[in-house]
Every structure is written in C-alpha cells, then in structure tokens.
Amino acid sequence: MSSQLPVADKGTGPFGEHAGTEATPAPPSIVRALDQSEQVQDKVEQCAAELSSVNAVLKEEIAAGVPLNEVERALERSEEVEVKVQECAQELATVNDALAEEIDQRSALEHKLSESKAQERRSRHLAFHDAATGLPNLALFNDRLDLALAQAQRHAWRLAIMFIDLDEFKSINDTHGHDVGDRVLQKVAQRLQAFARAGDTVSRRGGDEFLFLMIEAKDETNAANLAARLIDNIAEAFEVEGLTLTVRPSVGIALYPEDGGSAQELLKNADKAMYVAKQQKRGSSLHSRAALAD
C-alpha cells in the first residue's frame, strides 16, 4: 500500500499564498480543516510505515521457517495495521470533502457578493443616465450645471445652454417603431458627444429632446457657431437597419450671465428660444432675449 495520499495544500487555491499577488487570509474554519487534514495525513503515513515494517518482518519469518502460529500472529498484526490505515484514509477523505465543500460555499458567496456589487454599480449608473442612449439624464445634467455655474461665477466665465429638439423624430417612431427610434436617438447622442469638450455635458432630457452644456463659451458667436455645426452634423442621413433616415434639430441657446443667473432661468430661456427656432424654422435661435425681441 502506498503511503502517499492526497491532501489539501494550504499554499494554493483561492485562499492560499499562491492565489494572487496579495493573499487573502484563510477563514478560521478552513485553517482548522487544513490542520486536521495534515494531522490525519501524518497518522496515515505512520500507519503505512508500520505496515511496511510488519510486512518486512513477516517476510523474514516466512523465509526463516518460523512456526506457523508465529506467522499467523504476524499476519494478524499486518491486517490490524492495514485496517487502521484504511480508517485513516477514510477520515482524510471525509476531511478533504468537508474542506472542498467549505471552499465551494465561500467561492459561491464571493461570486454572489461580486454580482451584488456589479448590480449596485448598474443601478447607480441607471439612476443618473438615460437607459436608451447612456447619456447623463436630467438629474445629472442639473447637478453638473449647478457646479458649472459656481465655477463661472468664481472665474467670470460665460456658459451656453443649448436646448435641442429633433424635428421629424415622431414620424420615425410612429412609422418604424420604437427600436428604430431608439437607434436614431443613440446615433444623435454619439454625434452630439463628438462635439463635447472636456467639461462639457450632453444630456438626454427625455423624448426627442437633448441638452448641451458648453462651459467657457467665449461669446454669442462662439455658441452660435457650435449650434450651427451641431445642426449640420445631426441633419446628415442615418443608416438604421437598412433604412435611410433624417432628422433636423431645432436649437435654442441661453447664455450665462446674459440670459439668467440660475440653472432654472437658463433652461427656461433656452427652451423658449428653441420654440422660436422651431416656429421660424431657423434651425437655431441665439439666446432667448434676442430671439424673443425679434
């Protein structure tokens, strides 16, 4: 019988020193199981050595022609030791099975915890981002606008708020369905983001409406030029599921500090300017006061 039986190694596996660059301390229950496993392993090896010694003596006695009763007693001792080895081996298998089950349970717990953390991150993302486009939603946009206003007041910057509405989008949604409509919204979002600089924010307000926060706008012309580029880019045809589709945006612009000192006032005036642009088919309308004065 071999004296080497399998035993768990404390130095490897999910809790061992070779599991990664930074070892995770093994839980007390696993440490106890590993210690017990090693103790049983030592016991098995001692029994195996004793059995080997008994068998060697037995062979010598048989070769020397000792009386039969002496040989029988030696055989009994050999059988007793072998039974002891088998019992130890079974005990070791039981300990190792319990250890494997403990590790499996803890691995399952770690997986569940990882999934919970991932779900928490997804939930947090969805709380502040639009599900269809992945853009910041209105709540996150308002938060960033408040922060931008505080910076603008401190550094005497100008800000531009663009309120963007997609003409002809409703007919696309009604004719081709919401899946196609969502794809169009996603493509519009991508085109808007392509014009956003570091610090700017593009947001989906809801439906077919978007918001664009432009920080450190130099002047009205700077904001108007950006709006014109956005309009031309978004008006280019989309290829969606074999369809060639077009939308044309109407853009209303409100500037800080000329058109309002608060987020609410700026959004309100940008919205008004957007409706002026839509009604007059201008494409874009410079800040609300100038637009409404026409």
Sequence and secondary structure as in RCSB ss.txt:
>XXXX:A:sequence
MSSQLPVADKGTGPFGEHAGTEATPAPPSIVRALDQSEQVQDKVEQCAAELSSVNAVLKEEIAAGVPLNEVERAL
ERSEEVEVKVQECAQELATVNDALAEEIDQRSALEHKLSESKAQERRSRHLAFHDAATGLPNLALFNDRLDLALA
QAQRHAWRLAIMFIDLDEFKSINDTHGHDVGDRVLQKVAQRLQAFARAGDTVSRRGGDEFLFLMIEAKDETNAAN
LAARLIDNIAEAFEVEGLTLTVRPSVGIALYPEDGGSAQELLKNADKAMYVAKQQKRGSSLHSRAALAD
>XXXX:A:secstr
  S      TTSSTTSTTSSSS     HHHHHHHHHHHHHHHHHHHHHHHHHHHHHHHHHHHHHT  HHHHHHHH
HHHHHHHHHHHHHHHHHHHHHHHHHHHHHHHHHHHHHHHHHHHHHHHHHHHHHB TTT  B HHHHHHHHHHHHH
HHHHHT  EEEEEEEEETHHHHHHHH HHHHHHHHHHHHHHHHTT  TT EEEEEETTEEEEEEET  SHHHHHH
HHHHHHHHHTS EEETTEEE  EEEEEEEEETTT SSHHHHHHHHHHHHHHHHHTT SEE  HHHHHH 
